[in-house]
Amino acid sequence: MKIGLLSDTHSFLDSKVFTHFNACDEIWHAGDIGTMALADELEKFKPLKAVFGNIDDKNLQTRFPEDLHFTCEGLTIWMTHIGGAPPNYNPRIKKELKTAIPDIFICGHSHICRVKKDPAYNNMLYLNPGAAGNHGFHIIKTLLRFEIREAKIISMEVIELGKRGVI
């Protein structure tokens, strides 16, 4: 299963996303989508799994959950928008991690691209794709692309789309 992961589009969808995610089987969006039209455009392109973020309106909050728990190729995944980062998860996340630790924890919100194993939680893989949109303090728009095969992540790539504000 080839995955394209993005977050924090804030109503702007860089056309390069379609090139970089062309071979992907699914697109995962970790919140702050921005508009229903952007979600529709991604969903027309590839199957979409998404969560709402703090800037998303009631329509997006109705369409997408705050937390999405699922399995993919034998790995458990938890995706949410506001999660913090290892070892400083927000209190809501810390509480849930005490009862269930996923193989992969995905969040957005910080606009900082990070890929890190967390030894405090059974080497859970923490993924934050950074920000793919033009709104925010980030300088470079980023995505993650990877493959999950037989309960293993292979071919993890950080993709830079260019400077924020440049199409």
C-alpha positions as a Markdown table, in Angstrom:
| # | Residue | x | y | z |
|---|---|---|---|---|
| 1 | Met | 0.0 | 0.0 | 0.0 |
| 2 | Lys | 1.6 | 3.3 | -1.1 |
| 3 | Ile | 0.6 | 6.3 | 1.0 |
| 4 | Gly | 0.8 | 10.0 | 0.3 |
| 5 | Leu | 0.6 | 11.9 | 3.6 |
| 6 | Leu | 0.0 | 15.6 | 3.9 |
| 7 | Ser | -1.3 | 18.2 | 6.4 |
| 8 | Asp | -2.1 | 21.8 | 6.9 |
| 9 | Thr | -3.1 | 22.7 | 3.4 |
| 10 | His | -5.2 | 25.6 | 4.7 |
| 11 | Ser | -7.4 | 25.7 | 1.6 |
| 12 | Phe | -4.4 | 25.6 | -0.9 |
| 13 | Leu | -3.6 | 22.5 | -2.9 |
| 14 | Asp | -0.3 | 22.7 | -4.7 |
| 15 | Ser | -0.7 | 21.0 | -8.1 |
| 16 | Lys | 2.6 | 19.1 | -7.5 |
| 17 | Val | 0.7 | 17.0 | -5.0 |
| 18 | Phe | -0.9 | 15.2 | -7.9 |
| 19 | Thr | 2.5 | 14.4 | -9.5 |
| 20 | His | 4.1 | 13.2 | -6.2 |
| 21 | Phe | 1.0 | 11.1 | -5.2 |
| 22 | Asn | 0.2 | 9.7 | -8.6 |
| 23 | Ala | 1.5 | 6.2 | -7.8 |
| 24 | Cys | -0.1 | 6.2 | -4.3 |
| 25 | Asp | -3.0 | 4.0 | -3.4 |
| 26 | Glu | -4.4 | 6.3 | -0.8 |
| 27 | Ile | -3.9 | 9.9 | 0.5 |
| 28 | Trp | -4.0 | 10.6 | 4.2 |
| 29 | His | -4.6 | 14.2 | 5.3 |
| 30 | Ala | -3.7 | 15.0 | 9.0 |
| 31 | Gly | -6.0 | 18.0 | 9.3 |
| 32 | Asp | -6.4 | 21.7 | 8.6 |
| 33 | Ile | -7.8 | 20.9 | 5.2 |
| 34 | Gly | -9.4 | 24.3 | 4.8 |
| 35 | Thr | -12.3 | 23.8 | 2.3 |
| 36 | Met | -14.7 | 21.1 | 1.3 |
| 37 | Ala | -13.6 | 21.7 | -2.3 |
| 38 | Leu | -10.0 | 20.8 | -1.5 |
| 39 | Ala | -11.1 | 17.5 | 0.2 |
| 40 | Asp | -13.3 | 16.7 | -2.8 |
| 41 | Glu | -10.4 | 17.3 | -5.2 |
| 42 | Leu | -8.2 | 14.9 | -3.3 |
| 43 | Glu | -10.9 | 12.3 | -3.0 |
| 44 | Lys | -11.6 | 12.5 | -6.7 |
| 45 | Phe | -7.9 | 11.8 | -7.3 |
| 46 | Lys | -7.3 | 8.9 | -4.8 |
| 47 | Pro | -9.1 | 7.3 | -1.8 |
| 48 | Leu | -8.8 | 9.8 | 1.1 |
| 49 | Lys | -8.5 | 9.2 | 4.8 |
| 50 | Ala | -8.6 | 12.5 | 6.8 |
| 51 | Val | -9.2 | 14.1 | 10.1 |
| 52 | Phe | -10.4 | 17.7 | 10.8 |
| 53 | Gly | -8.1 | 20.3 | 12.1 |
| 54 | Asn | -8.5 | 23.4 | 14.3 |
| 55 | Ile | -9.2 | 25.7 | 11.3 |
| 56 | Asp | -11.7 | 23.4 | 9.6 |
| 57 | Asp | -15.3 | 24.5 | 9.7 |
| 58 | Lys | -18.4 | 22.5 | 10.9 |
| 59 | Asn | -18.9 | 21.0 | 7.5 |
| 60 | Leu | -15.4 | 19.4 | 7.5 |
| 61 | Gln | -15.9 | 18.5 | 11.1 |
| 62 | Thr | -19.0 | 16.6 | 10.2 |
| 63 | Arg | -17.4 | 14.9 | 7.2 |
| 64 | Phe | -14.1 | 13.9 | 9.0 |
| 65 | Pro | -13.4 | 12.7 | 12.6 |
| 66 | Glu | -11.0 | 14.3 | 15.1 |
| 67 | Asp | -9.3 | 10.9 | 15.5 |
| 68 | Leu | -9.1 | 8.2 | 13.0 |
| 69 | His | -8.0 | 4.7 | 14.1 |
| 70 | Phe | -7.5 | 2.1 | 11.4 |
| 71 | Thr | -5.2 | -0.7 | 10.3 |
| 72 | Cys | -3.1 | -0.8 | 7.1 |
| 73 | Glu | -1.2 | -3.8 | 5.9 |
| 74 | Gly | -1.0 | -5.2 | 9.5 |
| 75 | Leu | -0.1 | -1.9 | 11.3 |
| 76 | Thr | -2.3 | 0.0 | 13.6 |
| 77 | Ile | -2.6 | 3.7 | 12.7 |
| 78 | Trp | -3.9 | 6.7 | 14.8 |
| 79 | Met | -4.2 | 10.0 | 13.0 |
| 80 | Thr | -5.3 | 13.2 | 14.6 |
| 81 | His | -4.5 | 16.9 | 14.0 |
| 82 | Ile | -3.1 | 18.3 | 17.3 |
| 83 | Gly | -0.9 | 15.7 | 18.9 |
| 84 | Gly | 2.3 | 17.4 | 20.1 |
| 85 | Ala | 5.6 | 15.7 | 19.4 |
| 86 | Pro | 7.8 | 13.1 | 21.2 |
| 87 | Pro | 8.2 | 13.3 | 24.1 |
| 88 | Asn | 5.8 | 16.3 | 24.5 |
| 89 | Tyr | 2.5 | 15.0 | 23.4 |
| 90 | Asn | -0.5 | 17.0 | 24.5 |
| 91 | Pro | -2.5 | 15.7 | 27.5 |
| 92 | Arg | -5.3 | 14.1 | 25.5 |
| 93 | Ile | -2.8 | 12.1 | 23.5 |
| 94 | Lys | -0.8 | 11.0 | 26.5 |
| 95 | Lys | -4.0 | 9.8 | 28.2 |
| 96 | Glu | -5.0 | 7.6 | 25.2 |
| 97 | Leu | -1.4 | 6.3 | 24.7 |
| 98 | Lys | -1.6 | 4.9 | 28.2 |
| 99 | Thr | -4.3 | 2.5 | 27.0 |
| 100 | Ala | -3.5 | 1.9 | 23.4 |
| 101 | Ile | -0.2 | 2.5 | 21.5 |
| 102 | Pro | -0.5 | 2.4 | 17.7 |
| 103 | Asp | 2.3 | 1.3 | 15.5 |
| 104 | Ile | 2.1 | 4.7 | 13.7 |
| 105 | Phe | 1.0 | 8.0 | 15.3 |
| 106 | Ile | 0.3 | 10.7 | 12.7 |
| 107 | Cys | -0.5 | 14.4 | 13.4 |
| 108 | Gly | -0.1 | 17.8 | 11.8 |
| 109 | His | -0.6 | 21.2 | 13.3 |
| 110 | Ser | 3.0 | 22.2 | 14.0 |
| 111 | His | 3.9 | 22.8 | 10.3 |
| 112 | Ile | 7.2 | 21.0 | 11.1 |
| 113 | Cys | 8.0 | 17.8 | 9.2 |
| 114 | Arg | 9.2 | 15.1 | 11.6 |
| 115 | Val | 9.7 | 11.3 | 11.3 |
| 116 | Lys | 10.8 | 9.8 | 14.6 |
| 117 | Lys | 10.5 | 6.5 | 16.6 |
| 118 | Asp | 9.5 | 7.0 | 20.2 |
| 119 | Pro | 11.2 | 4.5 | 22.5 |
| 120 | Ala | 8.9 | 5.6 | 25.4 |
| 121 | Tyr | 5.9 | 4.0 | 23.5 |
| 122 | Asn | 7.2 | 0.7 | 22.1 |
| 123 | Asn | 9.1 | 2.5 | 19.3 |
| 124 | Met | 5.9 | 3.9 | 17.9 |
| 125 | Leu | 6.6 | 5.7 | 14.7 |
| 126 | Tyr | 5.7 | 9.4 | 14.9 |
| 127 | Leu | 4.9 | 11.1 | 11.6 |
| 128 | Asn | 4.2 | 14.7 | 10.9 |
| 129 | Pro | 4.3 | 15.6 | 7.2 |
| 130 | Gly | 4.8 | 19.4 | 7.9 |
| 131 | Ala | 2.6 | 21.8 | 6.0 |
| 132 | Ala | 1.6 | 21.5 | 2.3 |
| 133 | Gly | -0.2 | 24.8 | 2.2 |
| 134 | Asn | 0.8 | 28.5 | 2.0 |
| 135 | His | -0.5 | 29.6 | 5.3 |
| 136 | Gly | 1.7 | 29.5 | 8.4 |
| 137 | Phe | 5.3 | 30.1 | 9.5 |
| 138 | His | 6.9 | 27.3 | 7.6 |
| 139 | Ile | 9.3 | 28.2 | 4.8 |
| 140 | Ile | 9.2 | 25.0 | 2.7 |
| 141 | Lys | 6.0 | 23.1 | 1.9 |
| 142 | Thr | 6.5 | 19.4 | 2.6 |
| 143 | Leu | 4.8 | 16.0 | 2.2 |
| 144 | Leu | 5.6 | 12.4 | 3.1 |
| 145 | Arg | 5.3 | 9.4 | 0.8 |
| 146 | Phe | 5.9 | 5.8 | 1.9 |
| 147 | Glu | 4.9 | 2.3 | 1.4 |
| 148 | Ile | 3.5 | -0.2 | 4.0 |
| 149 | Arg | 4.1 | -3.8 | 3.1 |
| 150 | Glu | 3.7 | -6.9 | 5.3 |
| 151 | Ala | 3.5 | -4.7 | 8.5 |
| 152 | Lys | 6.7 | -2.8 | 7.6 |
| 153 | Ile | 7.2 | 0.8 | 6.4 |
| 154 | Ile | 9.5 | 1.0 | 3.4 |
| 155 | Ser | 10.6 | 3.8 | 1.1 |
| 156 | Met | 9.9 | 6.7 | 3.4 |
| 157 | Glu | 10.4 | 10.0 | 1.5 |
| 158 | Val | 10.2 | 13.6 | 2.5 |
| 159 | Ile | 9.1 | 15.6 | -0.5 |
| 160 | Glu | 9.7 | 19.4 | -0.7 |
| 161 | Leu | 7.2 | 21.3 | -2.8 |
| 162 | Gly | 9.1 | 24.5 | -2.7 |
| 163 | Lys | 8.8 | 27.7 | -0.8 |
| 164 | Arg | 5.5 | 28.7 | 0.9 |
| 165 | Gly | 3.6 | 31.1 | -1.2 |
| 166 | Val | 5.2 | 30.0 | -4.5 |
| 167 | Ile | 3.1 | 28.0 | -6.9 |
